[in-house]
Amino acid sequence: MWAIAELYYLLFVLWCQTINQSVMIIITPADTKTCFLAENQLISSGNSICQWQTSKYLHMKSSVNGKWLGSMAFEAEVSGHKLIMDASNEGNGEDLGPRPKELMMAALLGCTGMDVVSILKKMHIEYESLDIRIESEVTDEHPKHYSAMHIIYSFRGKELPLDKLEKAIEMSQEKYCGVSAVYKKAMPITHEIRINE
């Protein structure tokens, strides 16, 4: 029985390596018990209770580097591109770049915009232009943060199929856009479609 448990252990470790997961395996020879953590749930084989210790997944990591430019300005390097953020003149800055919080809206705009463009291309939907506007509500008290976001997709083109446009946006919002997925955990995100011929 112990040899069988060892075999299961090896197969499971190999499987974890293929999907880049890091797990804590606990095998007890007394009852040939195997425990592992998957998607934050303790999964076990056998009848006795598993003692969970520590377990983590290996995720793709991302990082952004930055440096202080003086006063209130910072320069961030994102994917090899440099971006300056600064406070307004009224906020003791020199207005050398956008405010950091505003970039949250820009991130959502770019994320869903790229999704929609890609999806509509696969649908063979042609249009002349696409403009996206993000409108947000901000709390009055500190820490002041966005409490809601509304996305306006403005298409220009002739006889554009509204159902296909809505489908592409729905797929972006519900399946592909990682920025939207994170934001939705903190606030409601709504959208509308405008078509200009």
KOLDONU-871969 format. One line per field, with one value per residue (C-alpha): chain; x, y negated, z; residue number from 1; residue in three letters. Coordinates in steps of 0.05 Angstrom, whole numbers, plus 5000, padded with zeros to 4 digits. Example, Ala and Ser with C-alpha at 12.3 -4.5 7.8 and 13.67 -1.06 7.14 Angstrom:
BEGIN
unit = [A A]
xx = [5246 5273]
yy = [5090 5021]
zz = [5156 5143]
pos = [1 2]
code = [ALA SER]
//
This chain:
BEGIN
unit = [A A A A A A A A A A A A A A A A A A A A A A A A A A A A A A A A A A A A A A A A A A A A A A A A A A A A A A A A A A A A A A A A A A A A A A A A A A A A A A A A A A A A A A A A A A A A A A A A A A A A A A A A A A A A A A A A A A A A A A A A A A A A A A A A A A A A A A A A A A A A A A A A A A A A A A A A A A A A A A A A A A A A A A A A A A A A A A A A A A A A A A A A A A A A A A A A A A A A A]
xx = [5000 5056 5086 5020 5016 5086 5066 5005 5051 5100 5045 5013 5078 5091 5021 5032 5096 5061 5011 5061 5029 5067 5032 5045 5038 5028 5031 5023 5043 4995 4933 4962 4934 4948 4930 4938 4911 4877 4843 4845 4807 4837 4828 4845 4842 4825 4780 4822 4829 4887 4930 4941 5007 5027 5012 5020 5009 5062 5032 5062 5093 5095 5132 5139 5200 5200 5241 5227 5240 5234 5176 5115 5135 5152 5175 5151 5179 5124 5140 5200 5160 5171 5112 5113 5061 5054 5007 4972 4999 4946 4971 5042 5064 5085 5034 5087 5040 4974 4952 4965 4892 4870 4913 4864 4813 4865 4881 4808 4800 4860 4844 4772 4787 4840 4792 4735 4778 4806 4739 4705 4762 4749 4675 4693 4657 4683 4674 4706 4726 4719 4724 4719 4704 4709 4667 4679 4649 4697 4685 4686 4725 4797 4823 4787 4775 4732 4665 4636 4658 4617 4645 4619 4636 4625 4627 4624 4603 4545 4495 4535 4503 4486 4480 4551 4579 4545 4570 4642 4637 4603 4660 4711 4676 4658 4715 4778 4791 4834 4829 4754 4755 4795 4755 4689 4711 4712 4658 4603 4623 4570 4572 4533 4541 4533 4532 4543 4535]
yy = [5000 4952 4963 4945 4881 4863 4874 4828 4777 4778 4774 4716 4678 4687 4663 4602 4586 4587 4534 4494 4509 4513 4555 4586 4662 4699 4774 4815 4888 4908 4898 4884 4815 4762 4689 4631 4561 4542 4475 4458 4521 4579 4643 4710 4784 4833 4827 4792 4717 4682 4634 4574 4537 4489 4490 4439 4435 4411 4353 4312 4251 4181 4120 4045 4005 3931 3873 3807 3747 3694 3656 3702 3734 3807 3843 3915 3964 4010 4063 4022 3958 3899 3863 3801 3790 3725 3685 3622 3553 3546 3612 3587 3620 3593 3629 3668 3727 3758 3773 3845 3859 3836 3890 3940 3915 3917 3989 4009 3971 4005 4074 4077 4038 4088 4146 4116 4099 4170 4204 4162 4177 4251 4238 4202 4140 4077 4007 3940 3921 3938 3887 3908 3863 3883 3844 3855 3836 3818 3820 3755 3780 3805 3850 3823 3879 3898 3926 3940 3939 3933 3950 3917 3952 3905 3939 3906 3946 3965 4019 4044 4106 4084 4156 4172 4109 4126 4198 4174 4126 4179 4228 4175 4158 4228 4270 4235 4167 4179 4106 4108 4173 4141 4076 4113 4141 4070 4032 4038 4031 4015 3999 3973 3974 3915 3922 3864 3874]
zz = [5000 5016 4947 4915 4956 4934 4862 4870 4902 4844 4792 4828 4834 4760 4745 4789 4752 4685 4708 4749 4816 4881 4934 5001 4998 5063 5061 5124 5118 5174 5132 5063 5066 5013 5022 4976 4966 4901 4888 4962 4981 5019 4979 5007 4995 5049 5110 5163 5169 5134 5173 5128 5138 5084 5010 4955 4880 4833 4793 4738 4770 4744 4770 4757 4773 4789 4815 4848 4802 4856 4885 4876 4809 4798 4736 4727 4677 4651 4599 4578 4571 4617 4647 4691 4745 4782 4825 4801 4815 4868 4899 4906 4841 4773 4731 4692 4682 4701 4772 4793 4808 4739 4710 4739 4689 4633 4651 4646 4581 4549 4575 4552 4488 4466 4482 4442 4382 4381 4389 4336 4288 4298 4285 4220 4243 4209 4237 4223 4294 4367 4424 4496 4555 4629 4678 4752 4819 4875 4950 4989 5049 5054 5029 4968 4918 4860 4882 4812 4739 4676 4607 4544 4479 4420 4352 4284 4224 4179 4197 4256 4289 4360 4384 4361 4393 4459 4455 4446 4505 4548 4533 4552 4617 4639 4612 4588 4619 4681 4702 4702 4741 4796 4797 4801 4868 4895 4858 4805 4732 4681 4607 4548 4472 4427 4351 4304 4229]
pos = [1 2 3 4 5 6 7 8 9 10 11 12 13 14 15 16 17 18 19 20 21 22 23 24 25 26 27 28 29 30 31 32 33 34 35 36 37 38 39 40 41 42 43 44 45 46 47 48 49 50 51 52 53 54 55 56 57 58 59 60 61 62 63 64 65 66 67 68 69 70 71 72 73 74 75 76 77 78 79 80 81 82 83 84 85 86 87 88 89 90 91 92 93 94 95 96 97 98 99 100 101 102 103 104 105 106 107 108 109 110 111 112 113 114 115 116 117 118 119 120 121 122 123 124 125 126 127 128 129 130 131 132 133 134 135 136 137 138 139 140 141 142 143 144 145 146 147 148 149 150 151 152 153 154 155 156 157 158 159 160 161 162 163 164 165 166 167 168 169 170 171 172 173 174 175 176 177 178 179 180 181 182 183 184 185 186 187 188 189 190 191 192 193 194 195 196 197]
code = [MET TRP ALA ILE ALA GLU LEU TYR TYR LEU LEU PHE VAL LEU TRP CYS GLN THR ILE ASN GLN SER VAL MET ILE ILE ILE THR PRO ALA ASP THR LYS THR CYS PHE LEU ALA GLU ASN GLN LEU ILE SER SER GLY ASN SER ILE CYS GLN TRP GLN THR SER LYS TYR LEU HIS MET LYS SER SER VAL ASN GLY LYS TRP LEU GLY SER MET ALA PHE GLU ALA GLU VAL SER GLY HIS LYS LEU ILE MET ASP ALA SER ASN GLU GLY ASN GLY GLU ASP LEU GLY PRO ARG PRO LYS GLU LEU MET MET ALA ALA LEU LEU GLY CYS THR GLY MET ASP VAL VAL SER ILE LEU LYS LYS MET HIS ILE GLU TYR GLU SER LEU ASP ILE ARG ILE GLU SER GLU VAL THR ASP GLU HIS PRO LYS HIS TYR SER ALA MET HIS ILE ILE TYR SER PHE ARG GLY LYS GLU LEU PRO LEU ASP LYS LEU GLU LYS ALA ILE GLU MET SER GLN GLU LYS TYR CYS GLY VAL SER ALA VAL TYR LYS LYS ALA MET PRO ILE THR HIS GLU ILE ARG ILE ASN GLU]
//
